[in-house]
Amino acid sequence: MALEENDSSRKPISFFERYLTLWVVLCIGGGIVLGKIAPGVAKALDSMAISVRGAPVVSVPIAICLFLMMYPIMVKIDFSEVIKAGRSGKAVGLTLILNWAVKPFTMYGISVLFLGTVFYGLIGPEATDLVKLPCGLDLDSGANHGAGTVVLQDGVKMLQIPLWRSYLAGCILLGIAPCTAMVLVWGYLAKGNDGLTLVMVAINSLTMLLLYGVLGGFLLGIGRLPVPWQALLLSIAIYVALPLVAGYLSRRWIIQNRGLVWFEEKFLRFLTPATIIALLATLVLLFSFKGNVIVSSPFTILWIAVPLFLQTVLIFCLGYGMARILGLSYRNAAPSAMIGASNHFEVAIATATMLFGLSSGAALATVVGVLIEVPVMLMLVKICLRTQFWFKE
């Protein structure tokens, strides 16, 4: 079969990937320290932005970091394999339904339940957050927009919204972003079908171009949050379409001129650490802004992590259970469940910083997604390995 894995081509998990949680924790600490000793650094970097109608829309340093995160992922994908996905139609169909018809809405429901009800008093009923106004929206100070109020901050109009809703925005952006990067690692560790995983990564990358903005805008609107459609579409173009096209074209050119062996053994090996390094640099910037919030309320991360953890486990159980009901083999069932449970936190972080700002609670929530990603997904990998006997060969 075209989508069968080749055990001889498997490579061990890299040093950076194996200890990603440790690097994230160190960056949290480093960002907090940076925010204390040099509070103007992150703010100065974030001010380097491309503006539209006088409003900063794209942070140039963040855009560079996020492109370096996304390009190495996209260049690995062989899109010619997408047309062969019909041989594993059940697995691909299950993944698409779970990722785009179920996961966004369960994430919204679970996040509203915990952030807006269970933890509402702990987050603080009076706690607010300042986020960017949607591009092109010109309202007077004191005007209401959704659940927020327009205020003037350092001469710039911002939208003041309840803090828990800002966290909700970050959770929404995570929920509509199925994983297209680390799922390759999780599938490998779970002894899944690598070929199928790559096909599903390609299909989900293409689907994101169509549905990410639509679902994001719809759920943000339901949550009475600002829906900056122009910035949302621009985010998709910059953080999904641009690296997707660059990856496809450069992969094709390199293989034609240097060969597949050189591409896989030299080029990809050089690129792999770039993704993690760019991610960690972004995290330092994010936490240099949010350090005071975390120090003053150390349980903030926990309040956000609980709904994200429950969502991850729920989607995994749904996917894994449906795979068994559909009669999939274990090697196809494991990656089908993993790609839904895991989140594309690179795009979520990029979109949150573009839509709401580097210092927003939404950006912090997407970073918490990174923090819990590795330990939770490793737990699910162990569950998969211990339950292989549930499935046919």
FENTALIN-V873497 format. One record per residue. RES is the residue in one letter. PHI is phi in whole degrees, 0 to 359 (none if undefined). OMEGA is omega in degrees with one decimal (none if undefined). Layout:
res->{RES	RES}
phi->{PHI	PHI}
omega->{OMEGA	OMEGA}
This chain:
res->{M	A	L	E	E	N	D	S	S	R	K	P	I	S	F	F	E	R	Y	L	T	L	W	V	V	L	C	I	G	G	G	I	V	L	G	K	I	A	P	G	V	A	K	A	L	D	S	M	A	I	S	V	R	G	A	P	V	V	S	V	P	I	A	I	C	L	F	L	M	M	Y	P	I	M	V	K	I	D	F	S	E	V	I	K	A	G	R	S	G	K	A	V	G	L	T	L	I	L	N	W	A	V	K	P	F	T	M	Y	G	I	S	V	L	F	L	G	T	V	F	Y	G	L	I	G	P	E	A	T	D	L	V	K	L	P	C	G	L	D	L	D	S	G	A	N	H	G	A	G	T	V	V	L	Q	D	G	V	K	M	L	Q	I	P	L	W	R	S	Y	L	A	G	C	I	L	L	G	I	A	P	C	T	A	M	V	L	V	W	G	Y	L	A	K	G	N	D	G	L	T	L	V	M	V	A	I	N	S	L	T	M	L	L	L	Y	G	V	L	G	G	F	L	L	G	I	G	R	L	P	V	P	W	Q	A	L	L	L	S	I	A	I	Y	V	A	L	P	L	V	A	G	Y	L	S	R	R	W	I	I	Q	N	R	G	L	V	W	F	E	E	K	F	L	R	F	L	T	P	A	T	I	I	A	L	L	A	T	L	V	L	L	F	S	F	K	G	N	V	I	V	S	S	P	F	T	I	L	W	I	A	V	P	L	F	L	Q	T	V	L	I	F	C	L	G	Y	G	M	A	R	I	L	G	L	S	Y	R	N	A	A	P	S	A	M	I	G	A	S	N	H	F	E	V	A	I	A	T	A	T	M	L	F	G	L	S	S	G	A	A	L	A	T	V	V	G	V	L	I	E	V	P	V	M	L	M	L	V	K	I	C	L	R	T	Q	F	W	F	K	E}
phi->{none	292	262	287	280	241	301	291	270	292	241	295	298	287	300	297	292	297	247	301	300	298	298	297	298	296	290	300	297	296	294	297	297	299	297	280	271	217	298	274	295	297	295	294	294	292	287	282	227	273	255	236	57	84	255	295	246	242	284	298	300	293	299	296	299	290	294	294	286	277	301	299	288	292	289	282	277	262	291	294	286	299	291	265	293	301	291	236	303	297	296	293	298	300	297	296	295	296	288	246	252	242	304	301	278	291	297	298	296	294	294	297	301	276	286	265	228	298	258	303	291	284	292	116	302	264	291	232	222	257	233	293	285	306	304	88	274	243	241	285	302	95	287	265	215	62	265	241	230	285	229	259	235	53	81	243	286	233	252	266	235	303	301	296	289	294	299	302	301	297	296	300	294	288	293	260	235	294	293	230	231	295	298	296	287	296	297	297	294	275	62	273	279	298	296	295	301	297	296	292	298	297	295	292	296	291	294	301	300	266	253	300	293	296	292	299	297	297	286	297	295	298	281	58	254	298	246	278	302	298	291	295	292	296	298	297	296	283	263	238	295	299	294	296	293	299	296	296	292	290	300	298	293	295	295	294	263	243	96	293	298	297	300	282	269	252	295	294	296	289	282	309	296	298	299	291	298	296	299	294	297	295	295	300	297	299	281	292	276	263	302	298	297	290	295	284	221	297	275	307	298	296	300	284	292	300	297	294	296	297	297	299	295	298	294	299	298	297	294	294	294	293	299	292	296	282	79	288	288	300	295	268	292	300	293	298	283	293	292	279	291	279	246	274	293	299	292	298	297	299	293	298	291	288	283	242	111	297	265	282	296	298	297	298	298	293	291	299	301	294	299	268	304	294	299	291	292	296	298	290	300	297	297	300	297	276	239	302	292	291	247	286	288}
omega->{-177.3	-175.5	179.4	-179.6	176.0	-174.8	-177.5	-178.7	-177.2	177.8	179.9	178.0	-174.5	179.8	180.0	-177.5	-177.2	-175.8	-177.5	179.9	179.2	-179.7	179.5	179.8	179.1	179.0	175.3	178.8	-179.7	178.8	179.2	178.6	178.9	178.8	-179.9	-173.6	-179.9	-174.4	-177.7	-174.1	-178.0	-179.7	179.1	178.9	-179.3	179.0	175.2	-171.6	171.4	-176.3	174.8	-177.9	177.0	-179.0	178.0	-176.3	-176.6	174.3	-175.7	178.8	179.0	179.3	178.6	179.4	-177.7	175.6	178.6	174.6	-169.7	-174.6	179.7	177.7	-174.9	-176.4	178.7	-171.7	173.9	-174.3	176.7	-179.9	-177.7	-177.3	179.1	-174.6	-179.1	179.6	176.3	-174.9	-179.3	-178.1	-179.5	178.7	178.1	-179.2	-178.9	179.6	-178.2	-175.3	-169.8	179.7	-176.4	-170.6	-178.9	-174.6	174.9	177.4	179.0	-177.3	-179.4	-179.0	177.6	-179.6	-174.6	-177.0	-176.2	-179.1	-173.9	-177.2	-175.1	-179.9	-179.4	176.5	177.8	-179.6	-178.0	-177.7	-179.0	179.3	177.2	179.6	-179.2	169.4	174.9	-178.1	177.9	179.8	-177.5	179.7	177.6	176.4	-178.5	179.1	178.4	176.3	-174.8	178.6	-174.5	179.1	179.8	177.8	178.2	-178.6	-179.2	177.4	-179.2	177.5	178.9	177.2	179.0	-177.5	174.7	-175.5	-177.8	177.4	175.6	174.8	178.4	-180.0	178.3	178.6	177.8	-178.5	173.8	-175.9	-179.6	-177.9	176.5	-172.4	173.0	-177.9	-176.3	178.2	175.5	177.4	-177.9	177.9	177.8	-178.6	-179.7	-180.0	179.2	-179.5	-176.6	-179.6	178.0	179.6	178.9	178.3	-179.5	175.3	179.5	-178.5	179.8	177.0	178.7	-179.4	178.9	179.7	-176.5	-168.7	-175.3	-179.5	-178.3	-179.3	179.4	179.1	-179.3	-176.4	174.7	178.7	177.5	-179.9	179.2	178.5	178.9	179.3	-179.1	-173.0	-178.6	179.7	179.4	178.1	177.3	178.2	178.4	-179.1	-176.1	-169.4	176.4	-174.1	-176.9	177.5	177.8	179.7	179.1	179.0	-179.2	-176.6	-178.0	177.5	-178.6	-178.0	-177.1	-178.8	179.1	-173.7	-177.2	178.0	-176.6	-178.5	179.5	179.6	-175.2	-173.5	-178.7	-173.4	-178.2	179.2	177.2	-174.9	-171.0	179.5	-177.7	-179.9	-177.3	-179.5	178.6	177.3	-177.9	177.3	177.8	-179.2	177.7	178.7	-178.6	-175.9	173.4	175.9	-172.3	-177.9	-178.4	178.7	-177.3	-179.8	-179.0	179.3	-172.8	-179.7	-179.7	-179.0	-179.8	-179.2	179.5	-174.6	-176.3	178.6	178.6	178.4	-178.7	178.3	-179.3	-179.2	-179.3	-177.9	177.1	-178.5	177.7	-178.5	-178.2	179.5	179.0	177.6	178.4	179.4	-179.2	177.1	177.8	173.3	-179.3	-176.2	174.8	-178.2	-176.0	179.8	178.2	178.6	-176.0	-174.0	175.9	-178.0	-178.8	-177.5	176.0	-171.6	178.1	179.6	-179.6	178.4	-179.0	-177.6	180.0	-179.7	179.5	-174.9	-169.8	177.8	-177.7	-176.4	-175.0	173.8	177.7	177.8	178.9	-179.1	178.6	178.2	176.3	175.1	176.3	-175.1	-177.1	-174.4	-172.2	-178.3	-179.2	-179.3	174.8	175.4	-179.5	175.4	179.0	177.6	178.0	-176.8	-179.1	-177.2	-179.9	-175.7	177.3	-170.4	175.3	178.8	none}
